[in-house]
Amino acid sequence: MATLLEGGENRMAGSLGIRIRMARRRKEMTQGQLASVLHVSRSAVGNWEAVSGISPSSTRLIAIALATDVSYEWLATGRGEPSLREDWTPAADAELVDDPVERRLLHAFRHARSATRRMVLQMLEASTTSRT
């Protein structure tokens, strides 16, 4: 009764390392690409994916889930569905995001390259500090 992901991988993979690998592959990322997004070494990703490897911190797991578009619960525990619903955006800093414009901004920000994220953040911070 195993449910399969794309590529025939089992959704209920028992090990965190296997789920990290599955999430990365679903997103069609190499270990190097995921490492770049997370600002860690490629070997760190390899260690996380190893069956007897080192586990990333909870904060890093959140970043992995966001980078690979999988649910944090599934990534951390193997429970639930791996895919995020299209109309659902994870809360930022445990705040409910119910404004459609803010939801669109978060979605675009989370899918932007890191250089673009930094530029947008600097622009927004400059805009808010100049008004206060």
C-alpha positions as CSV (number, residue, x, y, z in Angstrom):
1,M,0.0,0.0,0.0
2,A,2.9,2.4,-0.6
3,T,2.1,5.6,-2.4
4,L,4.7,6.6,-4.9
5,L,6.2,10.0,-5.8
6,E,7.4,10.9,-9.3
7,G,10.3,8.6,-10.1
8,G,8.7,5.7,-8.2
9,E,10.0,6.7,-4.8
10,N,8.0,5.7,-1.7
11,R,6.3,8.7,0.0
12,M,6.6,7.0,3.4
13,A,10.4,6.8,3.3
14,G,11.6,5.9,6.7
15,S,14.8,7.9,7.0
16,L,15.2,11.7,7.0
17,G,18.1,11.4,4.7
18,I,16.0,9.6,2.1
19,R,13.2,12.2,2.4
20,I,15.7,15.0,1.9
21,R,17.0,13.2,-1.2
22,M,13.5,12.6,-2.5
23,A,12.5,16.3,-2.0
24,R,15.7,17.5,-3.8
25,R,15.1,15.1,-6.7
26,R,11.5,16.1,-7.0
27,K,12.6,19.7,-7.4
28,E,15.2,18.5,-9.9
29,M,18.1,19.9,-7.9
30,T,21.6,18.6,-7.6
31,Q,23.2,18.4,-4.2
32,G,25.3,21.4,-5.2
33,Q,22.3,23.5,-6.2
34,L,20.5,22.7,-2.9
35,A,23.7,23.5,-1.0
36,S,24.0,26.8,-2.8
37,V,20.4,27.8,-1.9
38,L,21.0,26.9,1.7
39,H,24.5,28.5,1.9
40,V,26.2,25.2,3.0
41,S,28.7,22.9,1.3
42,R,27.7,20.2,-1.1
43,S,29.2,17.6,1.3
44,A,26.8,18.9,4.0
45,V,23.9,17.9,1.8
46,G,25.5,14.6,1.0
47,N,25.9,13.9,4.8
48,W,22.3,14.7,5.4
49,E,21.2,12.4,2.7
50,A,23.4,9.5,3.8
51,V,21.3,6.8,5.6
52,S,23.5,7.0,8.7
53,G,24.4,10.7,8.1
54,I,24.1,13.8,10.2
55,S,20.7,15.3,10.7
56,P,20.2,19.0,9.9
57,S,18.8,21.4,12.5
58,S,15.1,22.2,12.6
59,T,15.9,25.6,11.2
60,R,17.8,24.0,8.3
61,L,14.9,21.5,7.8
62,I,12.5,24.5,7.3
63,A,14.9,26.0,4.8
64,I,15.2,22.6,2.9
65,A,11.4,22.3,2.9
66,L,11.0,25.8,1.5
67,A,13.7,25.3,-1.1
68,T,12.2,22.0,-2.3
69,D,8.5,22.9,-2.0
70,V,7.6,20.1,0.3
71,S,5.8,20.2,3.6
72,Y,7.9,20.5,6.7
73,E,5.9,17.9,8.5
74,W,6.5,15.3,5.8
75,L,10.2,16.2,5.5
76,A,10.8,16.1,9.3
77,T,8.6,13.1,10.2
78,G,7.5,11.3,7.0
79,R,3.8,11.9,8.0
80,G,1.3,13.7,5.8
81,E,1.7,14.6,2.1
82,P,5.0,15.7,0.7
83,S,3.5,18.3,-1.7
84,L,2.3,21.7,-0.6
85,R,-1.1,22.7,-1.9
86,E,-0.9,25.5,-4.5
87,D,-3.1,27.8,-2.5
88,W,-1.2,27.4,0.8
89,T,1.8,29.5,1.9
90,P,3.8,28.6,5.0
91,A,3.5,31.2,7.7
92,A,6.5,33.5,8.1
93,D,7.7,33.7,11.6
94,A,4.5,31.8,12.8
95,E,2.3,34.6,11.5
96,L,-0.8,33.8,9.5
97,V,-0.6,35.2,6.0
98,D,-4.2,36.0,4.9
99,D,-3.5,39.1,2.7
100,P,-3.5,38.0,-1.0
101,V,-0.8,40.6,-1.9
102,E,1.4,39.5,1.0
103,R,0.9,35.9,0.0
104,R,2.0,36.7,-3.6
105,L,5.0,38.6,-2.3
106,L,6.1,35.7,-0.1
107,H,5.6,33.2,-2.9
108,A,7.7,35.3,-5.3
109,F,10.3,36.0,-2.7
110,R,10.7,32.3,-1.8
111,H,11.2,31.3,-5.4
112,A,13.6,34.1,-6.3
113,R,17.4,33.7,-6.5
114,S,19.3,34.6,-3.4
115,A,20.8,37.7,-5.0
116,T,17.3,38.9,-5.9
117,R,16.0,38.2,-2.4
118,R,18.8,40.3,-0.9
119,M,18.1,43.2,-3.2
120,V,14.4,43.1,-2.5
121,L,15.0,43.0,1.2
122,Q,17.4,45.9,1.1
123,M,14.8,48.0,-0.9
124,L,12.0,47.2,1.5
125,E,14.1,47.9,4.6
126,A,15.3,51.2,3.1
127,S,11.8,52.1,2.2
128,T,10.5,51.4,5.7
129,T,13.3,53.1,7.6
130,S,13.0,56.3,5.5
131,R,9.3,56.6,6.5
132,T,9.8,56.2,10.2
